[in-house]
Amino acid sequence: MPPSTTRQDLRYQADETPGWGVSFGLGFQYILLNIAGIVITVAIVVRAGGGSETYLTWAAFAALIVCGISTMIQARPLGRIGAGYVLLMGTSGVFIAVSVAALQLGGPALLATLIVASSLFQFLISSRLSLLRRFITPTVAGTVIMLIAVTVMPIGFDLLFVAPEGAAPAAAPLTALTTIAITVVVILRARGALRLWGSVIGAVGGCLVAAGFGTYNMEIVGEALWFGVPAAGWPGFDLSLSAGFWAMLPAFIFVTLVGAIETIGDGMAIQRVSWRERRATDFRAVQGAVAADGVGNLLSGLLATVPNTTYSNSVSIVDITGIAARRVGMCIGLIFIALAFFPKATAVLLAIPDPVVGAYIIVLIAILFVLGVEMVTQEGIDYRKATIIGVSFWIGSGFQSGGIPAEYFGWAGSLLENGMTSGGLTAIVLSVFMELTGPPRRRMQTSLDVEALPKIQDFLGRFASRAGMDAEIGQRLDLAAEETLLILVEQAKDDDAPGERRLRVTARADAGGAELEFLAVTGEGNLEDRLALLGGLSAELPVERDVSLRLLRHLATSVRHQKYHDTDIVTVRVDPVGAKA
């Protein structure tokens, strides 16, 4: 692979195992940043919804348990559930509005029932993710990740200047400035193991400054129990399926879709920073991330707490520390579960001053925004993508900032005022519009074997004739289809699935060229990775099995391979010779 696609600063990639000390230490960094937000989100929902303190105690305890279990599943998948990457799971802010409304309408029992019901929708999204590929694209996912920064950054800025009553005016800004300065300096200049502890060093420095001003809250630590389990609080379920349940269910399903889009973006982004050699996105891991998100929401419903989702700062932390090992995810989960039973330890983290938390949020989210930009540009930018990205981003920013008043949108206003929701939906709507108003697609189905080639070439000949293509582009379409078919047949030899393997070929004319899509059930390996590898080994003699890949590389303008569970989708773009990149 070309040197530019290699990460030399990644100390441990996803399949490597650092020592337990490093793993638990890094796990505490994740906890340090996120536990306050996880518990505070639960408190906001319960108190705004009129819940009791007994229920709040239970909901916070259950949230930590669920976050721990679902984070471990993300790191170490159970079958097809889990991404296989370090993706911390935490309570989801996009569920705040609908969760408060459910509590006010029917109490915790109704909330629990709605969460369980809507979580099933996430499993459906995971299993059918390949059907959404034209609408939830890297462009959409990257835009959503950019909008996460727009949504979260104001929170970080607000926290910078929060100080207890009576504190010195300089306490909060100096605490925040110390945290940011130390963190950034360590990240930029430290080498080796020291860089791994940049966030902790920055946080400790900020806490020391806060202690000097007397703003580190030791009372929380002193009052907390060493060990405790809520004796009551679980409300059970509302199985009456009343009119209130049916009235709220569409809103919960809608918000679940928004959460799934965020998880899809995180599942794609984490793969970009977890390997030394840049790899094509494995959509099986993305499916697993969404399924694990569904498990987290299902457990949240069963335990009657606020639903959770992947936390995007996981991507930033991996990028900063250079450690993507799955063992870290397991340690994060174990720490979460342990903290649920040790309130004293949780209190130590919750006592960290708001300016310290805000400063670290700003550093991580700034890095996350750049990763979102990288994702939307990974396949190049044309005027169509630029329009989708630009319009969606600024609509989301407008709603988030209040520049677009949400109250004008009636019942949907409480959802659209979240910039990630409104901007993400705009990107999806524009992508759907592009798909529906584009040139029609021609389709055919056949068996996945070499004998299908004449049938495919006949189909492409009729397609090229209808589209008014000349003989040269028609011949290149035939050759590209032949090489793609041979590659898929070769990969299918490793697939032991019973029954006849089917192939669907779709063709679409666009801008003088054509886009061919081959949907099949095949074996392991990714064509994009193998094509990139060929680019780095061009001086070597061709290997017989790579001849088709080499020919396809010269025939096609671009090749994109999306691997899902039980489904492979290869998209080949063929343009006239003068237009080829």
KESE-908283 format. One record per residue (C-alpha): residue number from 1; residue in one letter; x negated, y, z negated. Coordinates in Angstrom, 1 decimal, decimal comma. Layout:
N
R   num   residu       xx       yy       zz
R   NUM        a        X        Y        Z
...
//
This chain:
581
R   num   residu       xx       yy       zz
R     1        m      0,0      0,0      0,0
R     2        p     -1,3      3,5      0,7
R     3        p     -3,2      5,1     -2,2
R     4        s     -0,7      7,9     -2,5
R     5        t      1,9      5,4     -3,7
R     6        t     -0,2      4,1     -6,5
R     7        r      0,1      5,3    -10,1
R     8        q     -3,4      5,1    -11,7
R     9        d     -2,2      6,6    -15,0
R    10        l      0,4      3,8    -15,8
R    11        r     -1,2      1,9    -18,7
R    12        y      1,4     -0,9    -18,9
R    13        q      3,9     -1,6    -16,1
R    14        a      7,3     -3,2    -16,7
R    15        d      6,1     -6,8    -16,7
R    16        e      3,0     -6,3    -19,0
R    17        t      2,9     -6,5    -22,8
R    18        p      1,2     -4,0    -24,9
R    19        g      0,5     -4,7    -28,6
R    20        w      3,3     -4,6    -31,1
R    21        g      1,7     -1,5    -32,8
R    22        v      1,8      0,5    -29,6
R    23        s      5,3     -0,8    -28,7
R    24        f      6,9      0,0    -32,1
R    25        g      5,1      3,4    -32,2
R    26        l      6,5      4,3    -28,8
R    27        g      9,8      2,9    -29,8
R    28        f      9,9      5,4    -32,8
R    29        q      9,2      8,2    -30,3
R    30        y     12,4      7,3    -28,4
R    31        i     14,3      7,1    -31,7
R    32        l     12,9     10,4    -32,9
R    33        l     14,2     12,2    -29,9
R    34        n     17,6     10,6    -29,6
R    35        i     19,0      9,4    -32,9
R    36        a     20,2     12,8    -34,0
R    37        g     22,2     13,3    -30,8
R    38        i     23,6      9,8    -31,1
R    39        v     24,9     10,3    -34,6
R    40        i     26,0     14,0    -34,0
R    41        t     28,0     13,0    -31,0
R    42        v     29,9     10,5    -33,1
R    43        a     30,5     13,2    -35,8
R    44        i     31,7     15,7    -33,2
R    45        v     34,3     13,2    -31,8
R    46        v     35,6     11,9    -35,1
R    47        r     35,9     15,4    -36,8
R    48        a     37,4     17,1    -33,8
R    49        g     39,8     14,2    -33,4
R    50        g     40,9     14,4    -37,1
R    51        g     39,3     11,1    -38,2
R    52        s     38,6     10,4    -41,8
R    53        e     35,1     10,4    -43,4
R    54        t     35,5      6,7    -44,0
R    55        y     36,0      6,1    -40,3
R    56        l     33,1      8,5    -39,5
R    57        t     30,7      6,4    -41,6
R    58        w     31,8      3,3    -39,9
R    59        a     31,6      4,8    -36,4
R    60        a     28,1      6,1    -36,9
R    61        f     26,9      2,7    -38,3
R    62        a     28,6      0,8    -35,4
R    63        a     27,1      3,2    -32,8
R    64        l     23,5      2,4    -33,9
R    65        i     24,2     -1,3    -33,8
R    66        v     25,7     -1,0    -30,3
R    67        c     22,8      1,2    -29,1
R    68        g     20,3     -1,4    -30,4
R    69        i     22,0     -4,4    -28,8
R    70        s     22,6     -2,7    -25,4
R    71        t     19,1     -1,3    -25,2
R    72        m     17,6     -4,8    -25,8
R    73        i     19,9     -6,2    -23,1
R    74        q     18,6     -3,5    -20,7
R    75        a     15,0     -4,5    -21,4
R    76        r     15,6     -8,3    -21,4
R    77        p     18,5     -9,1    -19,2
R    78        l     21,0    -11,8    -19,9
R    79        g     21,5    -13,3    -16,5
R    80        r     22,7    -10,5    -14,3
R    81        i     23,4     -8,2    -17,2
R    82        g     20,6     -5,7    -17,8
R    83        a     18,1     -3,8    -15,7
R    84        g     14,9     -5,3    -16,9
R    85        y     13,5     -1,8    -17,7
R    86        v     13,1      0,5    -20,7
R    87        l     16,5      2,3    -20,7
R    88        l     17,6      3,6    -24,1
R    89        m     21,3      3,4    -24,6
R    90        g     23,1      6,1    -26,7
R    91        t     26,5      7,6    -27,3
R    92        s     27,8      9,3    -24,2
R    93        g     28,6     13,0    -24,1
R    94        v     30,9     12,7    -21,1
R    95        f     33,3     10,7    -23,3
R    96        i     33,7     13,5    -25,9
R    97        a     36,8     15,2    -24,5
R    98        v     38,8     12,1    -23,7
R    99        s     37,8     10,4    -27,0
R   100        v     38,9     13,4    -29,0
R   101        a     42,2     13,4    -27,1
R   102        a     42,7      9,7    -27,8
R   103        l     42,0     10,1    -31,5
R   104        q     44,5     13,0    -31,7
R   105        l     47,1     11,0    -29,8
R   106        g     46,9      7,6    -31,5
R   107        g     44,0      7,5    -33,9
R   108        p     40,9      5,2    -33,8
R   109        a     42,9      2,1    -32,9
R   110        l     44,1      3,6    -29,6
R   111        l     40,6      4,9    -28,9
R   112        a     39,2      1,4    -29,4
R   113        t     41,8     -0,2    -27,1
R   114        l     41,2      2,4    -24,3
R   115        i     37,4      1,9    -24,5
R   116        v     37,7     -1,9    -24,2
R   117        a     40,1     -1,5    -21,2
R   118        s     38,0      1,0    -19,3
R   119        s     34,8     -0,9    -19,9
R   120        l     36,1     -3,7    -17,7
R   121        f     36,1     -1,2    -14,8
R   122        q     32,3     -0,9    -15,2
R   123        f     31,9     -4,6    -14,7
R   124        l     33,9     -4,2    -11,5
R   125        i     31,6     -1,4    -10,3
R   126        s     28,5     -3,5    -11,1
R   127        s     29,8     -6,5     -9,2
R   128        r     30,9     -4,5     -6,1
R   129        l     28,1     -1,9     -6,1
R   130        s     27,2     -2,8     -2,5
R   131        l     30,6     -1,6     -1,4
R   132        l     29,9      1,8     -2,8
R   133        r     26,5      2,2     -1,1
R   134        r     27,6      4,7      1,4
R   135        f     29,0      7,0     -1,3
R   136        i     26,7      6,6     -4,3
R   137        t     23,5      7,1     -2,4
R   138        p     20,0      8,2     -3,6
R   139        t     21,2     11,7     -2,6
R   140        v     24,2     11,5     -5,0
R   141        a     22,3      9,8     -7,8
R   142        g     19,4     12,3     -7,6
R   143        t     21,7     15,2     -7,6
R   144        v     23,4     13,8    -10,7
R   145        i     20,0     13,5    -12,5
R   146        m     19,2     17,1    -11,5
R   147        l     22,5     18,2    -13,0
R   148        i     21,7     16,3    -16,2
R   149        a     19,0     18,9    -16,7
R   150        v     21,6     21,7    -16,1
R   151        t     23,9     20,1    -18,7
R   152        v     21,3     19,3    -21,4
R   153        m     18,9     22,3    -21,1
R   154        p     21,4     24,8    -22,7
R   155        i     21,6     22,5    -25,7
R   156        g     17,8     22,5    -26,0
R   157        f     17,6     26,3    -25,7
R   158        d     20,3     26,7    -28,4
R   159        l     18,4     24,5    -30,8
R   160        l     15,2     26,5    -30,5
R   161        f     16,5     29,3    -32,7
R   162        v     18,6     27,4    -35,2
R   163        a     17,4     27,9    -38,8
R   164        p     19,0     27,5    -42,3
R   165        e     20,6     30,5    -43,8
R   166        g     18,0     32,7    -45,6
R   167        a     15,1     31,4    -43,6
R   168        a     12,4     33,8    -42,3
R   169        p     13,2     35,3    -38,9
R   170        a     10,0     33,8    -37,5
R   171        a     10,7     30,2    -38,8
R   172        a     12,6     28,8    -35,9
R   173        p     10,7     30,4    -32,9
R   174        l      7,3     29,5    -34,4
R   175        t      8,4     26,0    -35,2
R   176        a      9,6     25,6    -31,6
R   177        l      6,6     27,2    -30,0
R   178        t      4,2     25,0    -32,0
R   179        t      6,1     21,9    -30,9
R   180        i      6,1     22,8    -27,3
R   181        a      2,5     24,0    -27,2
R   182        i      1,1     20,9    -28,9
R   183        t      3,2     18,5    -26,8
R   184        v      2,3     20,1    -23,5
R   185        v     -1,4     20,4    -24,3
R   186        v     -1,6     16,7    -25,3
R   187        i      0,3     15,6    -22,2
R   188        l     -1,8     17,7    -19,9
R   189        r     -5,3     17,2    -21,3
R   190        a     -5,3     14,1    -23,5
R   191        r     -6,8     10,8    -22,2
R   192        g     -6,3      7,2    -23,1
R   193        a     -4,2      6,2    -26,1
R   194        l     -4,0      9,8    -27,4
R   195        r     -1,6     10,8    -24,6
R   196        l      0,9      8,1    -25,8
R   197        w      1,4     10,0    -29,0
R   198        g      1,8     13,5    -27,5
R   199        s      5,5     13,7    -28,5
R   200        v      4,9     12,5    -32,0
R   201        i      1,9     14,8    -32,5
R   202        g      4,0     17,8    -31,3
R   203        a      6,9     16,8    -33,5
R   204        v      4,7     16,4    -36,6
R   205        g      3,1     19,8    -35,9
R   206        g      6,5     21,4    -35,6
R   207        c      7,7     19,7    -38,8
R   208        l      4,6     20,9    -40,7
R   209        v      5,3     24,5    -39,6
R   210        a      9,0     24,1    -40,6
R   211        a      7,9     22,7    -44,0
R   212        g      5,8     25,8    -44,5
R   213        f      8,8     27,9    -44,0
R   214        g     10,9     25,7    -46,2
R   215        t     13,3     24,6    -43,3
R   216        y     12,7     20,9    -43,4
R   217        n     15,8     19,5    -45,1
R   218        m     14,6     17,2    -47,8
R   219        e     18,0     17,1    -49,5
R   220        i     19,4     14,8    -46,7
R   221        v     16,5     12,4    -47,4
R   222        g     16,9     12,5    -51,1
R   223        e     20,7     11,9    -51,1
R   224        a     20,6      9,0    -48,6
R   225        l     20,9      5,4    -49,9
R   226        w     18,0      3,0    -49,2
R   227        f     20,3      0,3    -48,0
R   228        g     24,0      0,3    -47,1
R   229        v     26,7     -1,2    -45,0
R   230        p     30,1      0,5    -44,7
R   231        a     32,7     -1,4    -46,7
R   232        a     35,6     -0,2    -44,6
R   233        g     36,4      1,9    -41,6
R   234        w     37,1     -0,5    -38,7
R   235        p     40,6      0,4    -37,5
R   236        g     41,5     -2,7    -35,4
R   237        f     43,3     -2,3    -32,1
R   238        d     46,5     -0,7    -30,8
R   239        l     48,0     -3,5    -28,8
R   240        s     51,4     -1,9    -28,3
R   241        l     50,2     -0,5    -24,9
R   242        s     52,4      2,5    -25,5
R   243        a     53,1      5,4    -23,1
R   244        g     50,1      7,2    -24,6
R   245        f     47,8      4,3    -23,7
R   246        w     48,9      4,4    -20,0
R   247        a     48,7      8,2    -19,9
R   248        m     45,1      8,2    -21,2
R   249        l     43,8      5,2    -19,3
R   250        p     43,2      7,0    -15,9
R   251        a     41,1      9,7    -17,7
R   252        f     39,0      7,0    -19,4
R   253        i     38,5      5,1    -16,1
R   254        f     37,5      8,4    -14,4
R   255        v     34,9      9,2    -17,1
R   256        t     33,7      5,6    -17,0
R   257        l     33,0      6,1    -13,2
R   258        v     31,0      9,3    -14,0
R   259        g     29,0      7,4    -16,6
R   260        a     28,3      4,7    -14,1
R   261        i     27,0      7,2    -11,6
R   262        e     24,6      8,5    -14,2
R   263        t     23,5      4,9    -15,0
R   264        i     23,0      4,2    -11,3
R   265        g     20,7      7,3    -11,0
R   266        d     18,8      6,2    -14,1
R   267        g     18,5      2,6    -12,9
R   268        m     17,0      3,9     -9,7
R   269        a     14,7      6,5    -11,3
R   270        i     13,3      4,2    -13,9
R   271        q     12,0      1,9    -11,2
R   272        r     10,0      4,7     -9,6
R   273        v      7,9      5,2    -12,8
R   274        s      7,6      1,7    -14,1
R   275        w      5,2      0,1    -11,5
R   276        r      1,7      1,0    -10,4
R   277        e      2,5      0,2     -6,8
R   278        r      5,5      2,1     -5,5
R   279        r      8,3     -0,3     -4,8
R   280        a     11,6      0,0     -2,9
R   281        t     14,6      0,3     -5,2
R   282        d     15,9     -3,1     -6,3
R   283        f     19,7     -2,7     -6,5
R   284        r     20,0     -5,9     -8,4
R   285        a     18,4     -4,1    -11,3
R   286        v     20,7     -1,2    -10,8
R   287        q     23,7     -3,6    -10,9
R   288        g     22,3     -5,1    -14,1
R   289        a     21,9     -1,6    -15,6
R   290        v     25,6     -0,8    -14,9
R   291        a     26,7     -4,2    -16,3
R   292        a     24,7     -3,7    -19,5
R   293        d     26,3     -0,2    -19,7
R   294        g     29,6     -2,0    -19,5
R   295        v     28,6     -4,4    -22,3
R   296        g     27,7     -1,4    -24,4
R   297        n     31,1      0,2    -23,9
R   298        l     32,8     -3,1    -24,5
R   299        l     31,0     -3,5    -27,8
R   300        s     31,8      0,2    -28,6
R   301        g     35,5     -0,6    -28,1
R   302        l     35,4     -3,8    -30,1
R   303        l     33,7     -1,9    -33,0
R   304        a     35,8      1,3    -32,5
R   305        t     33,0      3,8    -31,9
R   306        v     32,2      6,3    -29,2
R   307        p     31,2      4,7    -25,8
R   308        n     27,5      4,7    -24,8
R   309        t     25,4      5,1    -21,7
R   310        t     21,8      5,1    -20,5
R   311        y     19,8      8,1    -21,7
R   312        s     17,9      9,7    -18,8
R   313        n     15,0     10,9    -20,9
R   314        s     13,9      7,3    -21,0
R   315        v     12,5      8,0    -17,5
R   316        s     10,7     11,1    -18,6
R   317        i      9,1      9,3    -21,6
R   318        v      7,8      6,5    -19,5
R   319        d      6,4      9,0    -17,0
R   320        i      4,7     10,9    -19,8
R   321        t      3,3      8,0    -21,8
R   322        g      2,4      5,7    -18,9
R   323        i      4,0      2,7    -20,7
R   324        a      6,9      1,0    -19,0
R   325        a      6,7     -2,4    -20,7
R   326        r      9,9     -4,2    -21,5
R   327        r      8,6     -5,0    -25,0
R   328        v      9,1     -1,3    -25,9
R   329        g     12,8     -1,6    -25,1
R   330        m     13,1     -4,5    -27,4
R   331        c     11,4     -2,6    -30,2
R   332        i     13,7      0,4    -29,7
R   333        g     16,7     -1,9    -30,0
R   334        l     15,3     -3,6    -33,2
R   335        i     14,6     -0,2    -34,8
R   336        f     18,1      1,1    -34,0
R   337        i     19,7     -2,0    -35,7
R   338        a     17,3     -1,7    -38,7
R   339        l     18,2      2,0    -39,1
R   340        a     21,9      1,2    -39,2
R   341        f     21,3     -0,7    -42,4
R   342        f     18,7      1,8    -43,9
R   343        p     20,4      5,2    -44,2
R   344        k     17,2      6,6    -46,0
R   345        a     15,1      6,0    -42,8
R   346        t     17,8      7,5    -40,6
R   347        a     17,9     10,5    -42,9
R   348        v     14,2     11,2    -42,4
R   349        l     14,7     11,5    -38,7
R   350        l     18,0     13,4    -39,0
R   351        a     16,2     15,9    -41,2
R   352        i     13,8     17,0    -38,4
R   353        p     14,5     20,7    -37,8
R   354        d     16,6     21,6    -34,8
R   355        p     13,8     23,8    -33,2
R   356        v     11,6     20,7    -33,0
R   357        v     14,3     18,6    -31,4
R   358        g     15,1     21,4    -28,9
R   359        a     11,5     22,0    -27,9
R   360        y     11,0     18,3    -27,1
R   361        i     14,2     18,1    -25,2
R   362        i     13,1     21,0    -23,0
R   363        v      9,8     19,3    -22,1
R   364        l     11,4     15,9    -21,3
R   365        i     14,4     17,3    -19,3
R   366        a     12,1     19,6    -17,3
R   367        i     10,2     16,5    -16,2
R   368        l     13,5     14,6    -15,5
R   369        f     14,7     17,4    -13,2
R   370        v     11,6     17,0    -11,1
R   371        l     12,2     13,2    -10,9
R   372        g     15,7     14,0     -9,6
R   373        v     14,3     16,2     -6,9
R   374        e     11,9     13,5     -5,9
R   375        m     14,8     11,0     -5,6
R   376        v     16,8     13,2     -3,3
R   377        t     13,8     13,8     -1,1
R   378        q     12,5     10,2     -0,9
R   379        e     14,2      9,5      2,5
R   380        g     13,6     13,0      3,9
R   381        i     16,0     16,0      4,0
R   382        d     18,1     17,1      6,9
R   383        y     20,7     19,9      7,0
R   384        r     23,5     17,4      6,0
R   385        k     21,7     16,2      2,9
R   386        a     20,6     19,8      2,0
R   387        t     24,2     20,9      2,2
R   388        i     25,4     18,0     -0,1
R   389        i     22,6     18,6     -2,6
R   390        g     22,8     22,4     -2,6
R   391        v     26,6     22,7     -2,8
R   392        s     27,0     20,0     -5,4
R   393        f     24,2     21,3     -7,6
R   394        w     25,5     24,8     -7,7
R   395        i     29,1     23,9     -8,2
R   396        g     28,0     21,7    -11,1
R   397        s     25,9     24,6    -12,4
R   398        g     28,8     27,0    -12,0
R   399        f     31,2     24,9    -14,1
R   400        q     28,5     24,2    -16,7
R   401        s     27,7     27,9    -17,1
R   402        g     31,3     29,0    -17,1
R   403        g     30,9     30,9    -13,9
R   404        i     33,6     28,8    -12,4
R   405        p     36,4     28,9    -15,1
R   406        a     37,5     25,3    -15,9
R   407        e     40,9     26,5    -17,2
R   408        y     42,1     27,1    -13,6
R   409        f     42,1     23,4    -13,0
R   410        g     44,7     22,3    -15,5
R   411        w     44,3     18,9    -17,1
R   412        a     41,1     18,2    -15,2
R   413        g     39,4     21,3    -16,5
R   414        s     38,1     19,6    -19,7
R   415        l     36,3     17,1    -17,5
R   416        l     35,1     19,4    -14,8
R   417        e     33,5     21,8    -17,2
R   418        n     30,7     19,3    -17,6
R   419        g     28,3     20,1    -14,8
R   420        m     27,2     16,5    -14,3
R   421        t     30,9     15,5    -13,8
R   422        s     31,9     18,3    -11,4
R   423        g     28,7     18,3     -9,4
R   424        g     28,6     14,5     -9,2
R   425        l     32,2     14,3     -8,0
R   426        t     31,4     17,1     -5,4
R   427        a     28,5     15,1     -4,1
R   428        i     30,7     11,9     -3,8
R   429        v     33,5     13,8     -2,1
R   430        l     31,1     15,3      0,5
R   431        s     29,5     11,9      1,1
R   432        v     32,9     10,3      1,6
R   433        f     33,8     13,2      4,0
R   434        m     30,6     12,6      6,0
R   435        e     31,4      8,9      6,3
R   436        l     35,0      9,3      7,3
R   437        t     34,4     12,0      9,9
R   438        g     31,3     10,5     11,5
R   439        p     31,2      8,4     14,6
R   440        p     33,1      5,1     14,4
R   441        r     31,3      1,9     13,3
R   442        r     31,5     -1,2     15,5
R   443        r     31,3     -4,5     13,7
R   444        m     30,9     -8,2     14,4
R   445        q     30,4    -11,3     12,3
R   446        t     28,4    -14,4     13,0
R   447        s     26,4    -17,1     11,3
R   448        l     22,9    -16,2      9,9
R   449        d     20,7    -18,3     12,3
R   450        v     18,6    -17,8     15,4
R   451        e     21,4    -19,2     17,6
R   452        a     23,4    -16,0     16,9
R   453        l     21,0    -13,8     18,8
R   454        p     22,8    -13,9     22,2
R   455        k     26,1    -13,0     20,5
R   456        i     24,4    -10,1     18,7
R   457        q     22,8     -8,8     21,9
R   458        d     26,0     -9,0     23,8
R   459        f     27,7     -7,0     21,0
R   460        l     24,9     -4,4     21,1
R   461        g     25,1     -4,2     24,9
R   462        r     28,8     -3,4     24,8
R   463        f     28,2     -0,9     22,0
R   464        a     25,4      0,9     23,9
R   465        s     27,5      1,1     27,0
R   466        r     30,5      2,7     25,1
R   467        a     28,1      5,2     23,5
R   468        g     26,6      6,1     26,8
R   469        m     23,1      5,1     25,9
R   470        d     20,4      4,6     28,6
R   471        a     18,7      1,3     29,3
R   472        e     15,6      2,2     27,3
R   473        i     17,4      2,7     24,0
R   474        g     19,6     -0,3     24,6
R   475        q     16,5     -2,5     25,1
R   476        r     15,0     -1,2     21,9
R   477        l     18,2     -1,9     20,0
R   478        d     18,1     -5,5     21,3
R   479        l     14,4     -5,9     20,2
R   480        a     15,0     -4,4     16,8
R   481        a     18,0     -6,6     16,2
R   482        e     16,0     -9,7     17,2
R   483        e     13,1     -9,0     14,9
R   484        t     15,5     -8,1     12,0
R   485        l     17,4    -11,3     12,5
R   486        l     14,2    -13,4     12,5
R   487        i     13,1    -11,7      9,3
R   488        l     16,5    -12,4      7,6
R   489        v     16,5    -16,0      8,8
R   490        e     13,0    -16,5      7,4
R   491        q     14,0    -15,0      4,0
R   492        a     17,1    -17,2      4,0
R   493        k     15,0    -20,3      4,0
R   494        d     14,2    -19,6      0,3
R   495        d     17,9    -19,4     -0,6
R   496        d     19,3    -22,6     -1,9
R   497        a     22,9    -21,4     -2,1
R   498        p     25,4    -23,9     -0,7
R   499        g     27,6    -23,2      2,3
R   500        e     27,1    -21,5      5,6
R   501        r     25,3    -18,2      5,5
R   502        r     27,1    -15,4      7,2
R   503        l     25,9    -12,2      8,9
R   504        r     27,7     -9,0      9,6
R   505        v     26,2     -6,5     12,1
R   506        t     27,5     -2,9     12,1
R   507        a     26,4     -0,4     14,8
R   508        r     26,9      3,4     14,8
R   509        a     25,8      6,0     17,3
R   510        d     24,4      9,2     16,0
R   511        a     22,3     12,1     17,4
R   512        g     21,2     10,2     20,5
R   513        g     20,1      7,2     18,6
R   514        a     21,8      4,4     16,6
R   515        e     22,0      2,9     13,2
R   516        l     22,2     -0,8     12,8
R   517        e     23,2     -2,5      9,6
R   518        f     22,7     -6,2      8,8
R   519        l     24,6     -7,5      5,8
R   520        a     23,6    -11,0      4,9
R   521        v     23,0    -13,4      2,0
R   522        t     19,2    -14,1      2,0
R   523        g     16,2    -15,0     -0,2
R   524        e     13,7    -13,0     -2,2
R   525        g     11,5    -10,1     -1,1
R   526        n     12,0     -6,6      0,1
R   527        l     11,4     -5,6      3,7
R   528        e     10,4     -2,0      2,7
R   529        d      7,7     -3,2      0,4
R   530        r      6,4     -5,6      3,0
R   531        l      6,4     -2,9      5,7
R   532        a      4,5     -0,6      3,3
R   533        l      2,0     -3,3      2,6
R   534        l      1,4     -3,8      6,3
R   535        g      0,7     -0,1      6,5
R   536        g     -2,1     -0,5      4,0
R   537        l     -3,5     -3,6      5,7
R   538        s     -3,5     -2,5      9,3
R   539        a     -7,1     -3,4      9,8
R   540        e     -6,6     -7,0      9,0
R   541        l     -5,6     -9,6     11,5
R   542        p     -1,8    -10,2     11,8
R   543        v     -0,4    -13,1      9,8
R   544        e      2,1    -15,1     11,9
R   545        r      5,0    -14,6      9,5
R   546        d      4,4    -10,8      9,6
R   547        v      4,6    -10,5     13,4
R   548        s      8,3     -9,6     13,3
R   549        l      7,7     -7,0     10,6
R   550        r      4,9     -5,4     12,6
R   551        l      7,1     -5,3     15,7
R   552        l     10,1     -3,9     13,8
R   553        r      7,8     -1,2     12,3
R   554        h      7,0      0,1     15,7
R   555        l     10,5     -0,3     17,2
R   556        a     12,5      1,4     14,4
R   557        t     12,4      5,0     13,2
R   558        s     13,2      3,8      9,7
R   559        v     14,0      0,6      7,9
R   560        r     15,9      0,5      4,5
R   561        h     16,4     -2,7      2,6
R   562        q     18,9     -2,8     -0,3
R   563        k     19,0     -6,0     -2,3
R   564        y     22,0     -6,8     -4,4
R   565        h     23,0    -10,0     -6,1
R   566        d     24,0    -12,4     -3,3
R   567        t     23,8     -9,7     -0,7
R   568        d     21,1     -8,2      1,4
R   569        i     21,7     -5,0      3,5
R   570        v     19,1     -4,0      6,0
R   571        t     19,6     -0,6      7,7
R   572        v     17,6      0,0     10,9
R   573        r     17,5      3,4     12,6
R   574        v     16,5      3,4     16,3
R   575        d     15,9      6,7     18,1
R   576        p     14,7      7,5     21,6
R   577        v     10,9      7,5     21,9
R   578        g     10,6     11,3     22,0
R   579        a     12,6     11,6     18,7
R   580        k     10,8      8,9     16,7
R   581        a      9,1     10,2     13,6
//
